[in-house]
């Protein structure tokens, strides 16, 4: 949710509010959505205009959790679920912001727009690391705090909400993801916790302003030898925050924190609601021009709440609000107070049930923490900070509280009125059926399923796509509609339609929120269920024929029966991906066969090379690490070529099918192919000079394809995975796809170019590429078949023949230039050679 301005306020006063901390040998509760977004920002940098480099992102996530494991940290990842009704106004506002980003895409400095499969790739990486993960029904904040209190461990996030939660909080901005080693000392010699040094505090503030989370993930150095008979431990350097740091000197009691957060503004109540409340107080928050408006508001709020009780403060704030907003604020504050000490924790029960030895680190609350908590509750805790230090110089003394609260103003008609507050439920999971939670908790279902069930809404966040076209998800709307139909036609729990005034049944429908065509605005479309599913939907044992029915209904020109029969010829992890390709290539108006060639090349390269050799995307670093291997292997192949030896496939591999040969691709093939293709994983240099050469129409087709994969994966998960869901980190790299399309669009014979210029060093990879294309070719619709320009093809063949002739003539002329070349060939090596042009040639050395 976020408390506006509080992160910057704390960062500017890091010496007061943050304490140094060594993170090791403990449990750690992680805000998964927050971590995934910040990791992707650091991985993609400013170049996120190509639809998502999932391969790089996946590796960054895996490296992050490997670092945690090296320090004996047991992480627990919680993912956000759907939106609550009261947050829809904020969601619409943010959606407009995302729409404005894609209106004018600049590949050089585009604002980070998170790709569609970001959270799914993150969950895949977390699972591969063996880390417990769970998806909550709504925002995960309360579950994160409850689980952290149960385990008495820190929360890792970058959300200002945790500054007012009763938990140990590690701001992600302070975490240095570099493994450090320290010698274990006796308890008698251990130093007490210290304050941040001034340079450390400045570093925190600098990183907060730059919004840079991770500066490179580093494990412990393997070259530093450990001293004998010396015990050491590994840790990560960070800062920790406890709520008593803010509740110092009786400034705030825990009951005042929710009201403090609400006054600063959050996602649930408009900040303009408190405009009149702060009208007089804001002028007395200090005369420093460097102090921003929101920072003044925080100072005023802290000073005013210091002299108020929680009851009187809430009463005075409510008296200055519109009547329509009073109930909303009161319910928020009450809900936050309940959440402050909430012990209801579904995550604890889920992890305990699903994972063996789920909680190896459960630390009891220490006596010091208990005493501090008691003192805070009594309002007697004294921290090291001084209120005078927090205030800016030249600030006037606090006026009386009654003077600081303005007269009751007339209601401002321009203020946006909040949506009606929904009824608060103590246990929000009771809003959902048990079968749904069973599929949701393991993060098998994406978060949009919660919105479809609870709100009957789908919020379509735009991808990097072509703004004048319809949104990229429109192509996959029939699949989404079918998913909604299944959710409301559960066997034994079928949703009954409502009745209008005349008693006629109303359609069961959901609201589709998406961008308007050619306008920076949000449109709401009603999407009624078109047809009832032809087969019953039993959540415990779903019928896999639902997947086949989608293709029969929405891809009528494809032979569905033949399509599903031929799936057996593909590897299991590629079957749903290729179903997505067939759906996309039939229904999209903007894709062509060059898009297909690019997808297949990306698949072959990522799925083969990245699992065979160490993944490295920087050209200089790649040559530095593997330069010797490349040089040796290139010399061997050049020698074979000179001797006329043709490299082939081992006879033992020829007995296998082409897909089954891929695990046996030699490392040498991978090194040489990667060296050739590495520049294509980066943005073209020409875009830095002429960014208008960047084509968003090319990206739009790939965005449509991502939407199809996303919706088909959701349906597949709802049906309990009759097919394996695609692993996008092994299939899709946006920059590589764009560059491949740009490279191949001017090639008359694409297959020839791939064989001789892109994959000449690996016969196995080229055969696999041809195998996959031939599989797809049978299902490509007639209107998508590329018409080859025969004249251009003949011209290209003539050029090819001409080059071959020139090469042969060059070799012949080189041989003819030496008149004695034939004599040298036929000469006996043991026979003495006499050069008639050299008079000393006849002399022999005795």
C-alpha angles and dihedrals in degrees: 000000000000134000108243116245096356095108092056091043092054093043092054089053098037092138089063103038106029129063128197113257137185110217114208144115095021145100116265126197111210130201097226099195092048094048094046093052094047093046091051091050091054094045097047097036111186093328104088099123097107102072103262137323095219094172094063092043094051092053092049091053092048091049091050093055092043088059090051091050091051089060093048092250116155107209128200116196122206121189127203120253128201132323126271119232093249092060098054093095090058091045091055091049092051091046090058089052091054091048091054089054095059093044090079111018116193111187091202100059109004118160108252110268110186114235122242099252096043097113094041092053089047092053090048091054093047091051092048088056091054093243119150111248133181136176116224124215094243134358110341097222097101093043091049092052094044093050092046091052091049092051094035090228136126128273117229113209143112099234122118090217088082091063087074098037120098094245141098104264129198110193107221089224090068097050115106105203094210121110112238127189127216136177117251110243132196115270090242091060097044115114122231119250111286135206123257115274117238094253090049091051091049089051091055091050092048093051091047092055092046091046088220112150106176126025095192130317113252131182125208116294111258094200098066107091118219119235116251118259091009118123116216138176133206122231146164121240116233144131127258131208128202125189091241088069088068096036093060125145091006092292092136134009119209091255091060095053097083091050090046090054093046093051090055091053133252141188094282104054128036116252088222088068089078096044096110092041091062097037096105100026097055092065091060099052096096139297097246111125090203090066111093123223094253091049089054089051091054092050093048091048094050092049094047095046090050090072097039135077118230091253098049092043093053092046093052093047093049092050090060096050132085114268090243090057100045096076091047094053094044092052091047093052093046092048091049092050089052091048091049091074100016112148097183103113121171091175092064092052093045095050092045090053099042104038132055115236087001097173113039091154115053109150119197117234109266123233091246092056091048093050092047091050092050091049091050091052089051091047093238102109114123117200128189094260127097122216089220089060091053094054120077120252115268093028115149123241119270114272120220113287092243090054092049094056109075128227117280103275129207113269113270108236092199094062115108111246116228122237117264112282114251120231110272115236117199093216105034093189088074087075090071133060118253094244090057094051090049089060096038102050096063088053092246090131123058119240094256090073089071091054092050092051100037106030101016087230136120118203108205109204109202122243128210096292144140107286099211091055125079114270114287094240092062089085091062098042093106089059091048091049090052091051090052089050091054092049090057097041099057112156107261093004103065114162112242116220120243123244129240125222091279093050095253116139116259119224118259103239145158131217117246113208112198142137120289119243112271092343131097094236142098122252127199116212126185111228112192122194105267099198137001114250111268091224129048117258113226107176094206093054110013120196109246090208088083088077092052091047091059090061094044090052103038104026100045096158093061120083096242097188092051091044094056092043092055092050087085089069091063127075111267095246092055102049100089090041091057092045085057090051092053093046091048098045091050098047105032119092093196106050126086137178092280088065087052093050089051093051092050093049091050090050095049094047099043096040093049111028100039092054094045105046133022110284113244124163103178111092096213094046091047092054091044093053100038104021095114093049091049093049094049095046093045090052091051092051094045089053091050090049092051090050092049094245111151117211114229142166121287113259091236090060094049088070090062126077115258095255091048091056094063098084087058097058106134118246089234090062090051095049094050095043092048091051089054096046101037096096089058092065090069134067114271114260091228090069090065089063102030109022091169088076087071109105117215090184090068090050091049093064091052089047089055089051092051089052091053092049090048096052095042090050089052092051090046091053092049088054091052096256109294082175129030114262113243119262099225093193088067095043115033132054111162099204093047092049093051093048092047091052091047091049097047099043092083096044117102095196106037097179092052091051092049092049097048104029110023106030105017092125097058123050090180094057092046092050090050091050090052091046092054094045092049089051091054096040093072090061099041108117118243093246090059097051109116115237107223115221100236094197091053090046092052091048090051091049090050090052090049093051091045092054091049091051092048090052092050092047090050091053092048093048090051090055093046094051090074110064092194095050093102092047091052091052095050097038121113108242092216094052118097115250120221119196107206091200092059115070092195094054092094093059114101126203110234 
